[in-house]
Amino acid sequence: MTTPRIFITRRIPADKLAQVRQYCQVDLWDEELPPPHQALLEHVQGVEAILCLLTDRMDAEVMDTAGPQLKVISNCAVGYDNIVVAEATRRGIPVGNTPGVLTDTTADFAFALLMAAARRVVEGDAFTRAGKWKTWGLTQLLGQDVTGATLGIIGFGRIGKGMAKRAQGFDMRVLYFDPVIQDDPYAAEVGAQNTDLDTLLRQADFVSVHTPLSKETYHLIGEEALVKMKPTATLINTARGPVVDPDALYHALKDGRISCAALDVTDPEPVPPDHPLLTLQNLIITPHIASASVETRGKMIQMSIDNLLAGLRGERLPNCVNPEVYASK
Ligand code: DGY
């Protein structure tokens, strides 16, 4: 039996690479930046497996270019909107992802953004470094209280639930909206109340987005949603950038129709350095790092390797987003 050829679309830690090399002939894109489209097409030709990141679009062209021997696509992320899963399923290719291991790390970060935006932590730091701290000021850098406020969670999956759990510690009233999960027993445990999107937007002091990106959620938070929010409200997005319409958000923040926002994800991503959003003081933007802890990223890489190796062996992936591929096998 020949050693399977695989393509890994980005630099991974040496110990993890060594692990894969025990079983595979690895073509590694040994860079910080993703392979450009043409390079991606060149490198996937004839491979049996692809280990990719959320920045690599895996569509019909990539799958066709790879060829019929492609056995598995393993995404090193829980979200998989970069993969045209229907195309993979049509070809019988299982797609792997990394659910669970990043839930707490991501919810921690979403809550950190909530706190930082509410209490103007980033502005305070910039103010101090700029030499503007002259005295203790009674009305200096006033923010919003978190304790006792209302948190609106859009998307009550694992990370949304993690937010609700954290909010308990701050005596927050928690509302959630999820088009699929309406009656979740966990909601009662953390005192979260199911509601419609409209009520959530009108009542929440903090709106935190935790929904996957899909046709239905694209620009879910746009002009129409933003006008419903309180002028004192804060928007947090750690899910996917395109769930929030960046132009509508820019105008809402600039015109003071909402108080502030904190984004770990943007549309487009990365946010261009001359994007108007970057001119705003009432906005925090971080570079999609909500799951970026040493431990969690290590677990994500390991899970994606486990998925990849299982796929190469013809075994069921430990975490598969399109299990229907096994129905016909
Ligand atoms: C994911 O895994 O989908 C996250 O966005 C990475 O942090």
Residues whose N, C-alpha, C, O or C-beta is under 5 A from the ligand:
A	BS01	DGY	C76 A77 V78 G79 A239 H288 S291
